[in-house]
Amino acid sequence: MAVEVVMPKFGLTMTEGTIMKWFISEGDTIKAGEAVFEVETEKVLYEVEAAADGTIAKLLYPLEAVVTVGLPVAVIAEAGEDIAEIASKYAAVPAARVIATEAVPAAAPVAATAPAAEKTRGRVPVTPAARKLAKEHAIDLPGITGTGPRGRITREDVQKVIDTGGQAAAAAPAAEDIPLRGIRKVIAERMHQSLQASAQLTITTEVDVTQLIDRRQEVRQEFNVTYTDFILQACAHALKQHRRMNAALEGTTIQVHNQIHVGLAVALDEGLIVPVVRDADKKSLKDIAEASKALAEKARAGQLKLEEVSGGTFTVSNLGMFGVDAFTPIINAPQSGILGVGRIVEKPVIYRGEITKRSMMVLSLTFDHRVIDGAPAGAFLQTVTDLLAHGNRISLDTR
């Protein structure tokens, strides 16, 4: 009996997924557990595997088709079945099954023309490392011939262009139409909904992080650590003392979480994703540093799992590395707070009665006024500030 490969549901809020890559073609043999296609969900990229051995009888949609959860996207014929008969049965795909693109004609070799189809739509299949290197050297990706699987451009392809004196990217066209879908669409919807559905207020403070800079240099003798790691740890400890900040409004009930899971906003080419450092208050600084590094790398490689981007109770967003002094972060609903971190700037300040040079940083705390008032929110921010101002001298072994 033919086996349907359906669009899976990852998470309670997922209603549709976008087909980003086919790993097989019609007529290919496949074994249970092998990847059939890659789907872009509202949060991350997933590879969907075959549930049975057999032959790919039909691929129902082209690349970039947005398919409703639960609908079949491919059909596997088991041993002894008539592939042509199965393919004809699924030849007509109802228009309602595809939201962004048209259904594939019955005889269209979907996977075989995948690379060409991507390029005609303005998409160039490229690895994250290749994209980053091309951006650094202003290399025009569409002008490169990829040598990777299915024409994908690899880092080696870009390096070859650089080594042979490749030209900078051509001037961008006057206008470009970018479909609002996938992660970008979810960000747009959730940020707008967050502002519409909550009473957000932002308070700011400036903190002297001169001692924190010295503390980081000390710790780096033992392991690699970033300023963001220190801030994550400080927030986790502050959330233990100010539990109302670690809460969410559920209907008419304020739910104060018993666990502290701090999200770390990571910028991607196509948007923003927030992987979560779970039980951050129970982790040592080294544990936090290792966890945040691993999560950031997986985020940029598109390898995060659903559980790694779910369940956060508070978020930290650091834009200091982009030269930003201060900004107003938007709450990552249903959380009630998010801390925005600016860059570290040396400036003259009055310190112990004298004007001297100190390293200063602006923190911006946005909180939901329905859940927490200004005074307790300010107390939380003061605790974070005090920890950072004194070098965040929490024991390295604190758990």
C-alpha positions, -999 to +999 in steps of 0.1 A: +000+000+000+013+034-010+027+055+019+021+093+020+048+116+033+028+144+049+037+179+060+044+174+097+033+196+126+062+209+147+048+229+176+013+239+186+012+271+165+024+256+132-002+255+105+019+253+073+054+247+061+075+257+031+093+231+010+129+243+008+146+213-007+139+179-022+165+152-014+151+127-039+135+126-073+106+106-087+116+071-094+143+070-067+144+041-042+144+052-006+147+035+028+128+043+060+146+070+079+162+087+048+155+123+042+127+131+017+125+169+019+135+199+040+107+221+054+110+256+067+087+261+097+078+291+117+110+286+138+136+264+122+144+241+092+136+204+095+144+173+074+114+151+070+122+114+067+105+085+049+084+062+071+088+032+048+111+016+022+100+019-014+102+040-046+092+076-049+061+075-070+051+112-069+064+145-056+033+167-053+047+202-050+076+223-063+102+241-042+089+270-021+054+256-021+037+265+012+017+234+023-009+230+050+000+207+079-012+172+075-014+172+037+006+148+016+036+162-002+051+130-016+040+093-022+061+062-017+052+030-036+061-001-017+075-032-034+053-047-060+030-017-064+023-001-098+041+032-096+024+047-127-010+039-112-002+056-079+013+086-097-019+090-118-040+088-086-021+118-072-018+137-105-043+164-096-033+184-065-062+206-052-052+243-054-061+247-017-031+226-008-006+251-021-008+286-007+022+303-023+028+285-055+009+264-081+007+227-081+032+206-101+019+194-135+014+157-136+045+150-157+068+176-142+101+162-129+101+182-097+133+173-081+153+170-113+148+206-121+151+219-085+184+239-089+172+256-121+138+263-104+156+279-075+176+302-097+146+313-118+129+324-086+160+344-076+172+318-050+207+304-052+212+272-032+242+280-010+257+268+023+257+293+052+295+293+052+296+302+015+270+330+020+290+345+048+323+344+029+307+359-002+292+387+018+326+395+034+342+398-001+312+414-019+310+384-043+279+380-064+265+346-056+242+342-086+272+344-108+289+314-092+284+278-105+280+256-075+298+222-072+279+209-042+249+185-042+222+196-066+242+227-077+246+241-042+274+267-038+300+257-013+326+277+006+352+263-017+334+276-047+334+311-033+370+309-022+380+299-058+364+331-071+382+351-045+416+334-053+411+342-090+404+378-084+366+376-085+348+409-091+326+426-065+289+420-068+270+440-094+248+469-085+215+458-070+184+462-091+162+492-084+136+470-066+133+435-053+102+416-043+108+393-013+080+370-003+069+374+033+071+338+044+088+314+068+108+330+096+104+365+083+066+361+082+064+347+117+086+376+130+064+401+114+032+386+128+045+379+163+062+413+168+030+431+156+009+408+178+032+414+208+028+451+206-010+449+200-017+424+228+005+437+257+012+470+275+049+473+268+071+499+286+109+503+283+132+516+310+169+522+305+200+526+327+237+530+321+261+507+338+298+510+345+313+477+332+349+485+337+352+457+363+333+433+340+360+438+313+387+429+338+367+400+350+362+387+315+400+388+309+405+368+341+379+341+331+393+338+296+424+323+311+403+293+318+377+292+290+363+314+263+334+336+274+316+366+259+300+396+275+266+382+265+274+351+286+279+373+316+247+391+310+228+358+306+241+347+339+233+380+356+197+379+343+193+343+354+203+352+390+182+383+390+152+364+378+156+342+409+153+372+431+125+390+411+102+361+401+075+383+387+098+392+358+099+354+351+062+352+344+036+352+316-001+363+314-023+333+306-058+345+301-067+362+334-040+345+354-004+356+359+017+324+357+050+327+375+074+301+362+094+279+385+121+273+359+144+300+344+150+295+307+168+325+291+165+330+254+193+345+234+184+364+203+205+353+173+205+373+140+202+353+108+203+364+072+166+360+069+155+372+103+159+365+140+157+333+161+158+329+199+174+296+211+170+290+248+196+283+275+175+261+298+178+262+336+203+291+332+202+298+369+215+263+377+244+265+352+279+277+358+293+305+337+313+279+317+281+259+311+263+290+299+292+300+276+293+265+260+255+263+257+251+298+241+280+292+216+266+258+206+230+272+202+242+302+181+262+279+158+233+256+153+210+286+147+232+299+119+235+264+104+198+259+105+202+229+128+182+239+158+156+214+172+121+225+183+129+221+220+159+244+216+137+273+205+107+267+228+099+274+264+119+306+271+108+326+301+129+357+294+151+370+265+184+389+261+191+407+228+226+421+224+232+446+195+264+460+210+285+443+184+267+463+157+277+497+173+242+502+188+242+524+219+206+517+230+173+504+215+137+495+225+134+457+223+100+441+217+089+414+241+091+378+228+055+368+237+042+352+258+072+363+280+069+394+301+104+408+297+133+413+274+167+430+280+183+450+252+221+454+254+241+482+238+277+485+230+305+493+255+318+528+252+347+545+270+337+579+283+346+604+311+324+599+342+326+609+379+340+579+397+348+581+434+346+619+433+369+623+403+364+626+366+380+595+350+377+573+320+353+543+325+337+517+302+299+523+301+270+502+286+233+510+282+207+484+292+171+487+280+145+466+298+111+462+281+084+446+303+047+439+301+030+464+325+000+441+328+022+416+346+047+438+364+049+474+375+077+499+370+091+497+405+097+459+406+109+460+370+133+487+380+145+466+410+152+437+386+172+459+363+191+473+393+201+438+404+214+430+369+232+463+368+248+457+403+260+422+392+276+436+360+291+467+377+309+445+402+323+422+375+296+396+378+317+378+404+294+349+407+313+317+415+324+300+383+311+267+399+277+281+408+249+257+398 
